[in-house]
Amino acid sequence: MLSRRNVIASAFWLALSGTALSGAALAQAPAQPLPVVATFSILGDLVREVGGERISLTTLVGPDGDAHVYSPSPADAKALAEAKLVVVNGLRFEGWIDRLVKASGTKAPVAVAAQGIRTIAAADDHGHGHSHGHSHGAADPHAWQDVGNAKAYIANIRDALAKADPAGAETYRANAAAYTAKLDALEADVKAAIASIPPARRRVITSHDAFGYFAKAYGVAFVAPQGVSTDTEASARDVAAIIRQIRKDKVPAVFLENVTDPRLVERIARETGAKMGGRLFSDALSPQDGPAGTYIAMVRHNIRTLTAALAD
Ligand SMILES: [Zn+2]
């Protein structure tokens, strides 16, 4: 008969061997996932795709949030202080991030997802006036709207994660490769969808200028009364110019965005007779159960919305 002490000892050794058995699994998903912060929902989704189970992700600006004008909270500073890696878009999209990084005292490296992409200048070539002084000469930050750029984001995220967590490098490489293959398929679908729209109808109004990269990559003209940031109001002169342009160019549809006030675009639709084409996701995902809970779902939602309004 086993003594009580032996039973306890057996249980101890069983527990130990259980730990040893799960050693192989530990190489895949470490007991202590790497704490990573991403600044906004679209970027957070891309970081999660590459980091998988090896990371524990905090996203600062959540679904439907406007990262241009965000006010960080004490909880955000705490997340940064505990992070081993911070991933930002860059191109001055998150105007508040440098101060937050300093205030948090974090020692984590800050990786710029848009590092190395070919930027386009903000807005000035859309012919809607020059009232947005802050954006002159600056790069348009909304690079993720070109799926080709999202692939560059993924490569940058992969390299940053591998540097912060070298033991996971192989996992990050495999995750990035698998997701990039999905982005290749997505990009082919975007091109096919735009090709189905008659060229003369590839003209769109949105409220802020978030689709410059999409426009350049896929050949749809976007005009917006607000500049590349949402932090300034459109001037009366800008709005009047847009209304004239819609009438002159016979722009078929105007679109709302999930991060901007709908009233301006609704007014433009009323005054021009352009139809309301639906809602595009520009700077943020929808909540998980919405139509744009991931980057890929967002791009697919946007091209469905565009083609439904413009195809005929
Ligand atoms: Zn924006």
Residues whose N, C-alpha, C, O or C-beta is under 5 A from the ligand:
A	BS01	ZN	A210 V228 D283
